[in-house]
Amino acid sequence: MFFVLLYFLITPTLGSIKNIIKYKQFDYKLFLRTPIITFIIYNIMYSFQMDNIIFLSIIFERWSMFIYKIIMAYINDDYNKKKEKYKIKYNLKYED
């Protein structure tokens, strides 16, 4: 059980280190979100007696967060909101 907990904490720990280095901030909500979602997925897979449950639950958690972020970016229309930033940052030219 110790190793299961350790595996669940590797991803959020590395993500928090990245956020501290990149943004100079620590968000405990983001830190706790990953192990909670992974634990829920782990319990669902455990009930179906699947193999490699730990690694599959970590992978499925990342996939679910990617899908969630894609949907939220589409709903919030992030591309058009940040279009000017992209023009400057990547030296892009848009044809209307």
C-alpha positions as CSV (number, residue, x, y, z in Angstrom):
1,M,0.0,0.0,0.0
2,F,2.9,2.3,0.7
3,F,4.1,2.0,-2.9
4,V,0.6,2.7,-4.3
5,L,0.6,6.0,-2.2
6,L,4.1,6.8,-3.4
7,Y,3.1,6.3,-7.1
8,F,0.0,8.5,-6.5
9,L,2.2,11.3,-5.1
10,I,5.0,11.3,-7.8
11,T,3.0,13.2,-10.5
12,P,1.6,15.9,-8.2
13,T,4.9,16.4,-6.5
14,L,6.7,16.9,-9.9
15,G,3.9,19.2,-11.1
16,S,4.2,21.3,-8.0
17,I,8.0,21.6,-8.3
18,K,7.4,22.7,-11.9
19,N,4.8,25.3,-10.8
20,I,7.1,26.6,-8.1
21,I,10.0,27.0,-10.5
22,K,8.0,28.4,-13.4
23,Y,5.3,30.5,-11.6
24,K,6.8,30.9,-8.2
25,Q,3.7,29.6,-6.5
26,F,2.3,26.5,-4.9
27,D,-1.4,25.6,-5.2
28,Y,-2.5,22.9,-2.8
29,K,-5.8,22.4,-4.7
30,L,-3.8,21.4,-7.8
31,F,-1.5,19.3,-5.7
32,L,-4.5,17.4,-4.2
33,R,-6.5,17.1,-7.3
34,T,-4.3,14.6,-9.1
35,P,-4.0,12.0,-6.3
36,I,-7.8,12.2,-5.6
37,I,-8.7,11.6,-9.2
38,T,-6.1,8.9,-9.5
39,F,-7.4,7.2,-6.4
40,I,-11.0,7.3,-7.7
41,I,-9.9,5.7,-11.0
42,Y,-7.8,3.2,-9.1
43,N,-10.8,2.1,-7.0
44,I,-13.0,1.7,-10.1
45,M,-10.3,-0.4,-11.9
46,Y,-9.7,-2.4,-8.7
47,S,-13.4,-3.4,-8.6
48,F,-13.0,-4.8,-12.1
49,Q,-9.8,-6.7,-11.1
50,M,-7.7,-5.2,-13.9
51,D,-4.0,-5.8,-14.3
52,N,-1.4,-3.0,-13.9
53,I,-4.0,-0.9,-12.0
54,I,-1.5,1.6,-10.6
55,F,0.0,2.6,-13.9
56,L,-3.3,2.5,-15.8
57,S,-4.9,4.7,-13.2
58,I,-2.1,7.3,-13.5
59,I,-2.3,7.2,-17.3
60,F,-6.1,7.5,-17.3
61,E,-6.0,10.4,-14.8
62,R,-3.6,12.3,-17.1
63,W,-5.9,11.5,-20.1
64,S,-9.0,12.7,-18.3
65,M,-7.3,16.0,-17.3
66,F,-6.1,16.5,-20.9
67,I,-9.7,16.0,-22.1
68,Y,-11.1,18.3,-19.4
69,K,-8.6,21.0,-20.3
70,I,-9.3,20.7,-24.1
71,I,-13.1,21.0,-23.4
72,M,-12.6,24.0,-21.1
73,A,-10.3,25.7,-23.6
74,Y,-12.9,25.2,-26.3
75,I,-15.7,26.5,-24.2
76,N,-13.8,29.5,-23.0
77,D,-12.5,30.2,-26.6
78,D,-8.9,30.5,-25.3
79,Y,-7.5,30.7,-28.8
80,N,-9.3,33.8,-29.8
81,K,-8.8,35.4,-26.4
82,K,-5.1,34.9,-26.7
83,K,-4.7,35.6,-30.4
84,E,-2.8,38.9,-30.0
85,K,-0.4,37.2,-27.5
86,Y,0.3,34.5,-30.1
87,K,0.9,37.1,-32.8
88,I,3.6,38.7,-30.8
89,K,5.1,35.6,-29.2
90,Y,5.3,33.4,-32.3
91,N,5.5,36.2,-34.9
92,L,2.4,34.9,-36.6
93,K,0.5,36.6,-39.4
94,Y,-3.3,35.9,-39.7
95,E,-5.2,36.4,-42.9
96,D,-8.8,37.5,-42.3
